[in-house]
Amino acid sequence: MLLTAFLKEGTAALEPLYPSSEARSLLLMLCEAQLGVQRHTPILEPSYEIPSGRLPSLLAALERLKKGEPVQYVLGFSEFMGRRFRVSPAVLIPRPETEQLVMAAVDILRGLPRGARVLDLCTGSGCIAWSLALEVPGTSVVGVDISQEALQVARSQDFPLDAGAQAPVFVQADVLAPAAQPFPFGPFDLIVSNPPYILEAEKAQMRRNVLDFEPPIALFVPDSDPLVFYQSVAAWSGRLLVPGGTGLVEINETLGAATAELFSSAGFSDVRQMKDFFDKDRFVGFRKSAS
Ligand SMILES: C[S@@+](CC[C@H](N)C(=O)[O-])C[C@H]1O[C@@H](n2cnc3c(N)ncnc32)[C@H](O)[C@@H]1O
């Protein structure tokens, strides 16, 4: 089959789900990953024939896309902070907003002496933990998640450790039960977290490819207790942050003031809300008092 024909027929097959330019772009990503062709190959080499041995897996991938499965799960990877992270349906696909959290955390770490210690609560694919370990060599990072499948994905990330960068350590723990389990790590200079924060009530506005394919455990909190994870992050931070240490969390855009208030009430100082690229309240930072 010609590559151009696959792209044309595939785009038509995906049009019920995606605008045609997005559908073509998804198929090009697939062809780049599976065939090693370039985005411009269909234009520069219109007679490019898909090797027959490669066609079955390409058609199988197209079938998955036709069911609405996110392209990142089909490809098995997602780009984050300029790196290619392995993903599976056991983990949230890393989001661009979370790159902003990482950038803010990198700024904090660069202001600390080399060798800072970081705790990443609800680590998922490990995208935050790995990015911090790699962006600021010398940093030691512990990533925590309740899901063994997610931890397997986080541990499977495979990046060169240049300039003294250390691979994060990934451990299983229930973030919602901070005192209930032994945790032989810490103290930490920085605690970061992108926990589940979508209300059940917000499900109706969500895209089907998120609802049908991303793990519910990574997404939702009860409407009756939407800040439950932040309450626990405050408890972990109270116990494990060094005096003067910093916390940084990603939040539900509708709950900025309430989340900030939670950390203030828990006794943290310098509590501040920060916006994402879309001007939505997306992050809260706080500090543990120095004395
Ligand atoms: C929103 S995802 C964030 C994943 C990753 N940090 C990121 O930014 O892409 C939340 C993660 O929290 C984990 N999780 C849910 N409940 C948890 C709990 N009680 N204790 C620890 N981790 C939990 C999920 O398995 C999921 O990996």
PDBQT file of the ligand as one rigid body, heavy atoms in Angstrom, charges set to zero:
ROOT
HETATM    1  C1  LIG A 301      -3.000  13.194  37.832  1.00  0.00    +0.000 C 
HETATM    2  S1  LIG A 301      -1.998  11.706  37.836  1.00  0.00    +0.000 S 
HETATM    3  C2  LIG A 301      -0.394  12.472  37.773  1.00  0.00    +0.000 C 
HETATM    4  C3  LIG A 301       0.677  11.619  37.191  1.00  0.00    +0.000 C 
HETATM    5  C4  LIG A 301       1.995  12.385  36.925  1.00  0.00    +0.000 C 
HETATM    6  N1  LIG A 301       2.529  12.953  38.149  1.00  0.00    +0.000 N 
HETATM    7  C5  LIG A 301       1.794  13.479  35.901  1.00  0.00    +0.000 C 
HETATM    8  O1  LIG A 301       1.868  14.655  36.280  1.00  0.00    +0.000 OA
HETATM    9  O2  LIG A 301       1.565  13.167  34.724  1.00  0.00    +0.000 OA
HETATM   10  C6  LIG A 301      -2.212  11.210  39.515  1.00  0.00    +0.000 C 
HETATM   11  C7  LIG A 301      -1.488   9.925  39.963  1.00  0.00    +0.000 C 
HETATM   12  O3  LIG A 301      -1.879   9.704  41.323  1.00  0.00    +0.000 OA
HETATM   13  C8  LIG A 301      -1.919   8.308  41.568  1.00  0.00    +0.000 C 
HETATM   14  N2  LIG A 301      -2.748   8.070  42.743  1.00  0.00    +0.000 N 
HETATM   15  C9  LIG A 301      -4.094   8.058  42.846  1.00  0.00    +0.000 A 
HETATM   16  N3  LIG A 301      -4.476   7.827  44.105  1.00  0.00    +0.000 NA
HETATM   17  C10 LIG A 301      -3.334   7.716  44.836  1.00  0.00    +0.000 A 
HETATM   18  C11 LIG A 301      -3.073   7.481  46.212  1.00  0.00    +0.000 A 
HETATM   19  N4  LIG A 301      -4.061   7.331  47.103  1.00  0.00    +0.000 N 
HETATM   20  N5  LIG A 301      -1.778   7.417  46.616  1.00  0.00    +0.000 NA
HETATM   21  C12 LIG A 301      -0.764   7.562  45.733  1.00  0.00    +0.000 A 
HETATM   22  N6  LIG A 301      -0.958   7.780  44.411  1.00  0.00    +0.000 NA
HETATM   23  C13 LIG A 301      -2.230   7.870  43.979  1.00  0.00    +0.000 A 
HETATM   24  C14 LIG A 301      -2.456   7.724  40.289  1.00  0.00    +0.000 C 
HETATM   25  O4  LIG A 301      -2.098   6.362  40.169  1.00  0.00    +0.000 OA
HETATM   26  C15 LIG A 301      -1.797   8.638  39.239  1.00  0.00    +0.000 C 
HETATM   27  O5  LIG A 301      -0.600   8.049  38.780  1.00  0.00    +0.000 OA
ENDROOT
TORSDOF 0
